[in-house]
Amino acid sequence: MNHRDTPSEQPRGNEAFSDQYGGSVEHGSFDGSDSMMLEPVGLRARVLAVSPRRSVRRRIASMLHGRVESIEFVESASEALENINTSGTDLVIIERALASGDGIELLETITHHHPMIVGVVLGAIHSTDDAVRAMRAGACDLIQMSSKEADTVRRLVGAAERAERVRRRDARVDRLKKLCSKLNNAREEVTGQIGGLCTDLTDAYKDLSQQFGDVKIKSELETLLRQELDIESLLRTLLEFTLSKIGPTNAAIFMPTSGGDYSVGAYVNYDIAKETAEVMLDQLADAIPESVEHLEGVRAMSGRVELTEMLGTSAYWVEDSTMLTISCREEDECLAVLALFRDRSRSFSEEDVRMLGIIGSLFGDQLARVIQTHHRHLPRDQWGLSGDYGVDDEPGDDYGFDDGYGDDYGGFAA
């Protein structure tokens, strides 16, 4: 049975109870009913008493009445376990001798599943081994039934105080855990924000560094190109600068002729057989400019499939290469096509692509200035092409020079 002793059910006549236990009950006496409910006064501790004997239950009730938050009573181990699993017990008082089972074993079971519950064992402890077993089971005190009432009250109240401290400590730990959880979530959020901010700052730094680098390169190249108003010197300066930034590569500048097609204005032979270089470049002059003159920006191709898609049958000459091309434009007009190509095993990097974009843009601007300088006395629709603004169009002229790699620059003929 599960009992709550209620002060409202206290009758008169506690003399027999007092005489039986050699003491008096300060807050009233109890008849045969074991139901009792306490007002929430005294210690904030919820007590469960387990005893098969009504007299023991009544004695515990009289000792703790008004001193704890609540007291519940059960008679057996099974009722005790059921009660604890459904209520918030802080202190369990167990009589050693139960109707079925041992009080110490019951306490061991309870504290195994609810380690925060404080336990007290009532009854005779016959040996040191029993005492050790009870303490290991979680008992904070072992109280003999024959102890004086004042001493028993003091020890039970002490156990209740301990249970209250444990309850407060657990509540504080729970609050701290919740706070720690909130702080950890806040920390993770801040860490994520800081990580994102660091990533953004890193990206911004890279962008700024790249922009500063681009400005430096543009300033350097523009300074070099603006000094050249002769087409041959301009092409030579452009190829020298391109090789210094991108490294060894075959390069060709295709320029439009007065007939509407393109011819090789200048080239660098890095790894092509000299006897086939001019034939190959003439073939490419018919294919590369036609494919890219209408495009803006750098186009990158590598391998037979991509090159064949762009150049058709002329891809035969460069089928094992990787290639970059750019149309050097002034407004909507293509003034030249710059192509770089080399063995596919030495592919061009993203930095090379970006560099060629800068070179092609500035070259187109300077080429327009050169044309305007040479034809400033004529209307724009009467401006000639490469043969008219400084490039010798007599076949056979060759302006070859050493590029530092043992290769030839040449072919400044339209």
Secondary structure, 3 states (H helix, E strand, C coil): CEECECHHHCCCCCHHHHHHHCCCCCCCCCCCCCCECCCCCCEEEEEEEECCCHHHHHHHHHHHCCCEEEEEEECCHHHHHHHHHHCCCCEEEEECECCCCEHHHHHHHHHHHCCCCEEEEECCCCCHHHHHHHHHHCEEEEECCCCCHHHHHHHHHHHHHHHHHHHHHHHHHHHHHHHHHHHHHHHHHHHHHHHHHHHHHHHHHHHHHHHHHHHHHHHHHHHHHHCCCCHHHHHHHHHHHHHHHHCCCEEEEEEECCCCCEEEEEEEECCCCHHHHHHHHHHHHCCHHHHHCCCCCEEEEEHHHHHHHHHHHHHHHHCCEEEEEEEEEECCEEEEEEEEEEEHHHCCCHHHHHHHHHHHHHHHHHHHHHHHHHCCCCCHHHCCCHHHCCCCCCCCCCCCEECCCCCEEECCCC
